């Protein structure tokens, strides 16, 4: 299968950014949250999932 140059560039960029933070997920998350605060935009917000009925019946 032919490699898509755009996908390859995205993967290189992702790896470069992750390397800047020693591939530390917590540090990456903090970095992106700081960028979000500075921009004033909400990048991703997933509210809690609503449960329609209890999983277990109470006795």
DAVEN-V647292 format. One record per residue. N is the residue number from 1. SS is DSSP state (helix for helix, strand for strand, loop for the rest). PHI is phi in whole degrees, 0 to 359 (* if undefined). PSI is psi in whole degrees, 0 to 359 (* if undefined). Layout:
n=N ss=SS phi=PHI psi=PSI
n=N ss=SS phi=PHI psi=PSI
This chain:
n=1 ss=loop phi=* psi=140
n=2 ss=loop phi=286 psi=136
n=3 ss=loop phi=280 psi=131
n=4 ss=loop phi=281 psi=122
n=5 ss=helix phi=295 psi=329
n=6 ss=helix phi=291 psi=316
n=7 ss=helix phi=297 psi=319
n=8 ss=helix phi=298 psi=318
n=9 ss=helix phi=294 psi=319
n=10 ss=helix phi=299 psi=318
n=11 ss=helix phi=293 psi=321
n=12 ss=helix phi=297 psi=318
n=13 ss=helix phi=295 psi=315
n=14 ss=helix phi=302 psi=316
n=15 ss=helix phi=293 psi=320
n=16 ss=helix phi=298 psi=315
n=17 ss=helix phi=294 psi=316
n=18 ss=helix phi=298 psi=321
n=19 ss=helix phi=296 psi=326
n=20 ss=helix phi=299 psi=334
n=21 ss=loop phi=249 psi=23
n=22 ss=loop phi=54 psi=32
n=23 ss=loop phi=57 psi=27
n=24 ss=loop phi=273 psi=112
n=25 ss=helix phi=299 psi=320
n=26 ss=helix phi=295 psi=319
n=27 ss=helix phi=293 psi=320
n=28 ss=helix phi=298 psi=316
n=29 ss=helix phi=299 psi=315
n=30 ss=helix phi=299 psi=320
n=31 ss=helix phi=299 psi=312
n=32 ss=helix phi=291 psi=325
n=33 ss=helix phi=294 psi=322
n=34 ss=helix phi=295 psi=317
n=35 ss=helix phi=299 psi=320
n=36 ss=helix phi=297 psi=315
n=37 ss=helix phi=299 psi=316
n=38 ss=helix phi=293 psi=327
n=39 ss=helix phi=279 psi=336
n=40 ss=loop phi=81 psi=1
n=41 ss=loop phi=259 psi=154
n=42 ss=loop phi=258 psi=117
n=43 ss=loop phi=285 psi=305
n=44 ss=loop phi=218 psi=131
n=45 ss=loop phi=219 psi=113
n=46 ss=loop phi=248 psi=114
n=47 ss=loop phi=291 psi=171
n=48 ss=loop phi=294 psi=149
n=49 ss=loop phi=285 psi=132
n=50 ss=loop phi=275 psi=133
n=51 ss=loop phi=264 psi=122
n=52 ss=loop phi=283 psi=326
n=53 ss=loop phi=216 psi=152
n=54 ss=loop phi=298 psi=146
n=55 ss=loop phi=289 psi=325
n=56 ss=loop phi=241 psi=142
n=57 ss=loop phi=278 psi=135
n=58 ss=loop phi=279 psi=149
n=59 ss=loop phi=268 psi=*
